Each structure stands twice: as C-alpha cells, then as structure tokens.
Amino acid sequence: MSVSSVKRKIYSKTMMLIMLTCIGITLSLVVFLISYILIKSLPNFSWQLLSSSPSYLDDSIGVLPDILNTVYLIAGTLIFVLPIGVGAAIYLNEYAKSKTTVKCIEYAIETLAGIPSIIYGLIGMLIFCQLFSLKTSILAGSLTLMIMNLPIIIRTTQESLKTVPESFREGSFGLGADRWYMIRTVVLPCCIDGILTGCILTCGRILGESAALLFTAGFAHTLNGVIEGMTSAGATLTVALYVYAKEQGEFEVAVVIAGILILLSLIINITATVLARKVRK
C-alpha cells in the first residue's frame, strides 16, 4: 500500500470520527434539554393547571387560556402565510421571466428574514394595532408573525419546486396542459414535503416567539372562544412563560409551560410527518 493511500485512509477515518463526534454532541444536547425540562416539569403537572384559567380571587394558576391562544395564533398565522408564501414561491419559480426581478425579490426576502423580531413587533403594533384599529389581539399577532415567517415558507417552497424534474413540466405541456393546471396537478404534489417542512419551521418559530407578541398580542390570561379569542388580547405559552418566570417568580409553572411547548413541538412534527406520508401515497 502506497503512502498516499494510507494518508487518504487516515484522513477519511479522521473526518468520519469528527463528523460522528459532532452528531453525538448534537444529539446529546437535544436529549439533555428535553429530558431535563420534562423531568423538572412532570412533578408539577396537574389536570387543574392544564384545564383551568388563572384566578386572582382564590390565588390559583391555570394555563388553559395560554394553550388555546397558542393554538389560535398558529392557526391564524398559517391561514395567512401559506397562501401568500406558496403563491410567491410559485411566481418566482414558475412565472417570473426576468432574472433581475427574481434576484431583487429574493434579496428582499433574505433581508426580511434577518430583521430582529422586536422590530416586527414594533411595526405590527403601529400598523395592525393602531393604523388598522385591530388593537392588541391574537389577530394582530398572527398578521405580524405572518410577515416574520414569509421568508421561511417562500424559501422552503421555492427549493422544493426546484427539485421537481423539468421533464414533468415538459410532459404536461406536451399533453396539452396549461401552466396553472401543470403546477396544480403535477408540480405541487411533488413538492408537498417541502411545504410541510416550511409549516413545521413556521410552527416552531411561532411557538418560540415572545418579543413581537408582547407588542401585538398582549399577555391577558382570559379564556375565550375562537372568534372572541382572535379579536382580543391573549398571552401565548411563550409569553406566559416569560411573565410567570420573570415578572411573578413562578418558576414551577414556567417549567411546566416549557414542557408543554416541547410536547406541542413533538405533536406538530409527528402530525406533519404522518400527513406527508398520506399525501405522498
């Protein structure tokens, strides 16, 4: 065996060892964080805490309004961001002819993704809460998060559209289909995984957002229905975690909320994976 082949083998094994070490560190951190939070939160879990709203009369704490507000916010944001984001990605990938226009739009999208969330919150408060008279509400928070998450949906959908083979489009045109029919029946079904990935990333960012929501959604712990809940102020789980931990010193409740957020993230990921498999079939 030559010296060069021995060096290549040593180099290959060394790089493989480094990559495996990085994977091990990453997995260890994820497992440690999830395990630590769940272990700390499980002793404080109770049905009364999860199924009731806070009351200042009997000095009780409940997180049911915060859970419902989080669900309302996720649903409202996805309703707004999915059509706009997917539509913009389809235009950039399938309709836009000028490369200069596409580059300008993509640069604007990248710039939008780099703006701090606190600035989104300030803009959302000035535009949606004051200019559009939505006041502090879940709806105003949903519209603010829609703008924040547009780059995620657009980029993931755009990358998925690029993975669809060009022969699929040419075959559709050869059979007499127009462009929109081809996109609707051939291209979009092939890239549904990418769209669902964008939804998962969007849900993750919504679950973890607090700064923008403090300006736009507020931090009320009131139990409301869907319509009333969307048009009134309400604290999400992340905002409630901040309030209980930082303002009130209720660290046990904050750890429980952290555990609920982790469980919600797992549920969303599992649900999206199952849906992707069913759609693919």
N, C-alpha and C positions, 0 to 999 in steps of 0.2 A: 504493500500500500504506500502510495506516494505521500510526501509531506503535505502537499496542498490538499489532498483529500482528507487527511487526518485533521488539518486545520478547519476545513469546511464542516466536518462532522462535529468537532468540538464547538465551533461557532453555532451550529444548528442546535445542538443539545443545550448550550448555554442560553440561547434566546428562548427555546422552549421552556426551560426552567424559569426564566424571568417572567414569561407570559403566564405560566401556571401559578407562580407566586402572586402576580397581580390579580389573577382571578380569585385565588384563595383569600387574599386580603379584602377584595370587594365583597365576596360572599360572606366573609366573617363579619364585616361591618354591618351588612344588611341584617344578618341573623341576630347579631348582638343588639342592634337598635330595636328590632321588632320584639325580640324576646324580653329585653329589659323593660320596654314600655308595657307589654302585655302582663308580665309578672307583677309590675308595680300597680297596674290598674285593676287586675282581676279581683283582689281583695275588696276593692271599693265599688265594684259593680253591684247594682241593685235594681230591681224592677221599678221601684219607686223613683229612683233617679232617672231612669230612661223613659218612664211613661208619664211624668208629671212636669208641670211648669213651676218655676220658682215663685215663692210666695214670701212677702215680707211680713205678713201677719203672724205666721207660725214659724218663720225663720227656716224654711225648707228650700232646698235647691233641686231643680229638675232641668234636664237638657232636652226634653221633647221639642219645645219650640225651636231650639237651635238645630236639631236634626232635620225638622221639617223645612226650616228656612234654607238649610244647605241643599236639600233636595229641590226646592223651588228654584234656587239660584242656578243649580246645574242644569235643570230642565229648561229654564228661561234662556240661559246663555247658549245652550246647544241649539235651541229653536232659531235663534237669531244668527249664530255664527256659521252653522253648517251650510245653509243655502248660499250665503254670501261668499264664504271661503271656498266651497267647492265650485261655485259658479265662476269666481275669479280665476281659480286654477285651470278650469276648462277653457276659459277665454285665452289665458296666457299660453297654454299648451296646444290648443286645437284651432283657435281662430286668429290670434294675433299674427299679422304678417311682418310688421316692422320689428327687426331685432333691437333697434334703438329704443322703441317704446317698451318692449318687454324688459330690457335691461333697466330702464328708468323705473318701471313699476316694481321690479324685483329689488332694486336698491331701496325704494321707499318701504317695501315690506321688511327688508332687513333692518332698516333704521327704526321702523315701528317696533320690531322685536327687541331692540336694545334700549328702549326708553324705560326708566325706572317706574315701578308700579305706583309709587306715591304721586308721580306726575299724572298718571292716568286717573288716579283718584281725585286730584285737584280739578282736572279738566272735566271729569264726569260730574263733579259737584257743580261746576259753573255752567255746564251745558245742559245736562239732563235734569239735575235737581232744581236749578234756578231758571235757566232760559226756557226749557220745555215744561216747567212747573210740575215735574214729577215728584218733587220734594225728596226727602230721604226715604228710599223704598228699595225693596228687592228688585223691582223692575229697573230702577236707575242703576243698581249694582250689576244687573245682568247685561245691560247695554254697555256699561263701562268694561266689563270683562269680555264682552263680545269683541270690542276693539283690541283689547290686550291679546286675545287668543286668535285673531285673524291670521297672523303670520304662521302660527303652528299648523292650522288647517290648510292654508294655501300651500305651504311648502311640502307637507306630507302628501297631500293630494297631487301636487304637481310632480313630485318624484315618482309616485305610483303610476301616474299617466305615462311617464316616460318609459316605464318598464313594459308597457303593452307593445308587443311586436308590431312593426309597421305593416307587416303582411296582413294582419287582422283588418286594419283600416282599408288597405287596398282591396282585399277580398270583399268587404262590404260595399265599397264603391263599385266594384266590378259586378255585383249582383243587383245594382240599381238603387241602393240605399242612399238617402241624402245624409248630410253631415250630422245633423242632430239625431237622426234615427240610429246612425252608426255609433255615436257617442253613448246614447241611452241604452242600447241593446248589446253592444259589443265591448266598448272601452270601459265604461263604469263598472259593469260586473267583474271585469278582470282586475280592477284596482280597488275593490271593496276593502281588502285588508289594509291598504294604506289609509283609507278614510277612517276606518275603525281605530287604527293606530293614532291618528290625529285626535279622534274623540277621547281616547284614553289619556293622551298627554294633556288635552284640554281639561278633562275632569280632574286630573292630578293637580293642575295649576289652580283650578277653581277651589279645590279642597284646601290648598295651602295658602291661598291669598287672604291677606288681612288688611294691609295698608290702604289699598284702594277702596275696600268695603267700609272702612271706618268713616270715609268721607261721603259715601254714596248710599250704603245700605243701613248704616246705623248699628246700634247694639241693643235694641229692645228685645226683651225675652217674653214676648206676647204670643200666645197660642192662637193662630188664625187659620181660616180656610185657605184654599188655593187662590181665589180671586182677591180676597181681602189681604192675604199674605203677600201677594205680589205687589200690591199698591201701598203697603205700609212698611214702616221701618222694622228691621229684624236682624238679629245677630246670627251669623253662621257659626258653625262649630269652631272654626279657627279664631274668629273674633271673640267668641265666648271664652275660649282657652286663654286668650290674652287678658281678658277682663278678670277672669277668676284668678289667674296666676299673678298678674302684675298689679291689678287695682285692689283686689279683695284678699289676696293671700290664701286662697283656697286651692292649695296645690294638689290635694287628693282628687278634687273634681277636675282639675286641669289634666291630671294624668289619665283619668277615665276618658275625658274627651279626646286625648291623644290616641288612646286605644281604639275608640270608636272611629276616628279618622283612618287609622291603619286598616281596620276591618272593612270600612267603606271602600278604601282603595283596592283591597283584595277582591271584594264583591264586584266592583266595576271591571277589574281586569278579567276575572273569570267569566263574567257575563259577556264581555266583548269577545273573548276567545270562543265561547260557545256559539254566539251569533255569527262570528266569522266562519266557523266550520259549517253551520247550517246554510248560510248564504252560498258558500263555495260549492256545497253539494247541489 
